[in-house]
Amino acid sequence: MASNPVMDRIKSEVEGHPIVLFMKGTPQFPMCGFSSRASQALKSAGASSFHSINVLEEPEIRANLPRYSDWPTFPQLFINGELIGGCDITVELFESGELARMVGEAQKAA
């Protein structure tokens, strides 16, 4: 199978950072409500810093990430290389306290 540079970049981003949020906009300036809620949940769960990628500025990533993750929508949260999910799952995990545990473990391991 031929190497795809965009898929390779996605893989290196996901594996190179303990917490990665692919979102529309940035944590400081989210460009959609779902991305805003997901990044707020991460911050509230104790993720003082996390790697984010603005898919609006990265059309190749925006086009290929759903194939990589098998998840159709944005935002997409990855912790320790594993897809956690989108906004609703991230917020549910935050409300249950599970996201804080996951974030804490990811930051300790980093």
C-alpha positions in Angstrom: 0.0 0.0 0.0 1.4 3.4 -1.0 2.2 5.9 1.8 -0.2 8.8 2.1 1.6 11.9 3.5 -1.6 13.4 5.0 -2.4 10.1 6.7 1.2 9.9 7.9 1.0 13.4 9.3 -2.3 12.6 11.1 -0.8 9.5 12.6 2.3 11.4 13.8 0.2 14.2 15.4 -2.0 11.6 17.2 0.9 9.5 18.4 3.2 12.5 19.1 1.0 14.3 21.7 -0.8 12.8 24.7 -3.9 14.9 24.0 -4.9 16.0 20.5 -8.1 17.9 19.6 -8.9 18.2 15.9 -11.3 21.1 15.9 -12.7 24.0 13.9 -10.8 27.0 15.0 -8.5 27.1 18.1 -9.1 26.6 21.8 -8.8 30.4 22.1 -11.0 31.2 19.1 -13.3 28.2 18.4 -15.2 28.5 15.1 -18.1 26.3 16.0 -20.1 25.5 19.2 -19.2 21.8 19.2 -15.4 22.6 19.1 -15.9 25.2 21.8 -17.7 22.8 24.1 -15.1 20.1 23.6 -12.2 22.3 24.2 -13.9 23.8 27.3 -14.6 20.3 28.7 -10.9 19.5 28.2 -9.8 22.6 30.0 -12.3 22.1 32.8 -11.1 18.5 33.1 -7.6 19.7 33.9 -6.0 19.7 30.5 -3.9 22.8 31.1 -2.4 22.4 27.6 -3.3 20.1 24.8 -2.3 20.0 21.1 -5.0 21.3 18.8 -5.2 21.3 15.0 -7.5 23.8 13.2 -9.1 21.7 10.5 -10.4 24.9 8.8 -6.8 25.8 8.1 -5.8 22.3 7.2 -8.1 21.1 4.4 -6.1 18.0 3.7 -6.4 16.9 7.3 -10.1 17.9 7.3 -10.7 15.7 4.3 -8.7 12.7 5.5 -9.2 12.5 9.3 -12.6 10.9 9.0 -11.0 8.1 7.0 -8.2 7.8 9.5 -10.4 7.7 12.6 -13.6 6.2 11.1 -15.5 9.1 12.7 -17.3 11.5 10.4 -17.6 14.8 12.3 -15.5 17.4 14.1 -14.2 17.9 16.7 -12.3 14.7 17.3 -10.5 14.1 20.5 -7.6 11.6 20.8 -6.0 10.7 24.1 -2.8 8.6 24.1 -3.3 7.8 20.4 -6.8 6.5 20.8 -9.9 8.2 19.4 -12.2 9.2 22.3 -14.9 10.7 20.2 -16.6 14.0 19.3 -18.2 16.8 21.3 -21.0 14.8 22.9 -18.8 12.0 24.1 -16.2 14.4 25.4 -18.8 16.4 27.4 -20.4 13.2 28.7 -17.0 12.0 29.9 -16.3 15.3 31.5 -19.7 15.3 33.3 -19.0 11.8 34.7 -15.5 12.7 35.9 -14.0 10.2 33.5 -12.4 12.8 31.3 -10.5 14.3 34.2 -9.0 10.8 35.0 -8.1 10.2 31.4 -6.5 13.7 31.1 -4.6 13.2 34.3 -3.2 9.9 33.2 -2.2 11.3 29.7 -0.4 14.2 31.3 1.4 12.0 33.8 2.6 9.7 31.0 3.8 12.6 28.8 
